Structure formats: C-alpha cells, structure tokens
Amino acid sequence: MRNLKTLIAVAALMLATPAFADLASDKAAVDAAKAAGTVGEQADGYLGFVSGSGGGALGAAVTEINNGRANVYAQAAAKSGASRDAAAQASGAALIAKTPPGQYIKPLGGGWTRK
C-alpha cells in the first residue's frame, strides 16, 4: 500500500512540476535517443546511457531530466513518508512499464535489455 501511495505522489508531482514542462527540447532529444537505442529507462527511476557516456547536448539533456526527476522524487518522498529511492524506484517501475517495445530498459541489479 505504501508503494502505491508513493507511486501516486510521484505521478501527481510529475504532472504538476513545471521543471518537466520547461524541458521540451531536452525531452525531444532524449525521446529520439531512446528510439535509437542510445538512452534507456532504468528501474532506479533515472535515464541512463545504454552504451557510452553521451557527451554534448544529449548528455546535458539526460542530466537535466535526471535532475528534474530527482527533485520530483524528493518532493514525493516528503509527501508520502517514503524514501527518495523508494519514490524513484516506484516511478522507474511505471516508466519501464510504459516503455515501448524495442527500447532499452535496465532492471535493478541487471543489465540493459531490449523490451
């Protein structure tokens, strides 16, 4: 039940947090990189590079989005009483579930897998 409460808090904050709305160009770059197999969703709630470190504009976009996610997870944790890691993992599970077939996901403790 606590996991569900955390997931609901994360979802509500992700929809209401302006940091996500202001990142339209970063999101477009990351979405293209996900489709190309360069970036994937991780079970820890953050984006990661399937291979390499993704320098330049893409690296900056991933960092910016991950920083925004970290802020949302901290806010959700404060509201739900869960840890930030628990909020991040609840969101990671939801993001992985939404990941389209053919894109990469990384489970906790595992390696990159094409969904």
C-alpha positions, -999 to +999 in steps of 0.1 A: +000+000+000+029+024+008+043+017-027+010+026-043+009+058-022+044+067-033+037+060-069+006+082-068+025+110-052+053+107-078+028+107-107+010+137-093+042+157-089+055+147-123+023+161-139+023+193-118+060+201-117+070+229-141+105+216-144+092+189-167+072+213-188+102+235-194+123+207-208+106+202-241+138+203-262+156+180-238+127+156-238+126+156-276+164+148-277+160+120-252+130+106-269+149+104-302+179+088-283+156+062-267+141+053-301+177+050-315+187+027-286+212+051-271+193+060-239+170+039-218+149+038-187+164+024-155+144+008-127+160+033-103+138+059-119+165+077-139+176+077-176+209+060-185+231+055-215+229+021-230+264+025-242+289+053-238+285+084-217+266+106-241+285+138-241+274+170-256+238+182-259+224+147-253+244+142-221+233+176-209+196+167-217+198+135-198+214+152-168+188+179-168+159+155-169+175+133-143+180+163-120+143+172-125+133+137-117+154+137-085+136+169-074+102+153-080+112+121-062+124+142-032+091+160-031+071+128-035+091+112-007+084+142+016+047+139+009+044+102+012+068+095+040+088+071+018+125+075+010+136+093-022+150+059-035+116+043-029+098+071-048+124+068-076+120+031-079+082+033-079+084+058-107+111+037-125+087+007-125+060+028-140+083+043-166+096+009-176+060-004-179+053+025-203+085+019-224+076+009-259+088-024-273+122-022-289+136+004-265+160-004-237+153-009-200+176-017-171+162-036-141+177-031-107+209-052-105+207-062-141+220-051-175+204-034-204+176-053-222+156-045-252+120-046-243 
